[in-house]
Amino acid sequence: MSNNGSSVELGATRPGASEGGSGGSDSGGVTVPAPPPPVCTDSLCRGNYSVGVLRPTLTDVASFAPTSAPFVDEPDGVGVVGMPVNFVVSAGVHEQAGRLFDLPVTVRFTPTSYVFTHGDGTSREATTGGRRWAELGLAQFSATPTSHAYASRGTYTATAAVRYAAQANFGNGWIDVPGQLEIPIGTTTLQIVEVKTALVDKTCAENPTGPGC
């Protein structure tokens, strides 16, 4: 038998005859096509064979994840009781190349949701990281999909986190990594104040001791 890479050559001998003797040996060969190479999907192909099925976990790819993202609040560091504070997280698709299982790999992280914890015992999960009021064409203290109104004055620490879906590519297409990776991205401290209005007959310049002056 011989294999030239595209076919397998088999030699046959008649029963009762000795190979290479004069007893009626059949020196004719039968050509059998070589099996085709495997169709690799999520396996790693090497030439005409595949090396297992690679199934990375979140723990395996965690070192490739983004470490942070910008987190801001509007208006900066201050808010008014009963009026929306706008929170914005700027996170996008993140790709990083490296080595995993001693093989070259590219890992992709895609945001799936954003978690805002307001510091007053409430939180919100949103499908968007939000946008600034100016970008939305809205006035200050307008409600947005990521805003929050505080019920009482005080100092609050708000936090945010991004939940990512991960994929890995060993050179043969993207493989989904099961689960989601939640990455905290920062905190911001807010001073929430009360604003009271009063009707007066003079400005503060005219009457410095008047209400609100």
Protein Blocks (a to p, Z undefined) as FASTA:
>chain_A
ZZehjaccdddddehiaehianopafbdcddddddddddfkbccehjacedjadddfklm
mmmpcfbdcdddddehiacehiacddddddddddddddeehiacddddddfbdcddehno
pacddfbebjafklnopaehiacfkbccdfbgcdddddddddddddddehiapaddedjd
dddfbdcddddddddddddfbdfklmmmbghZZ
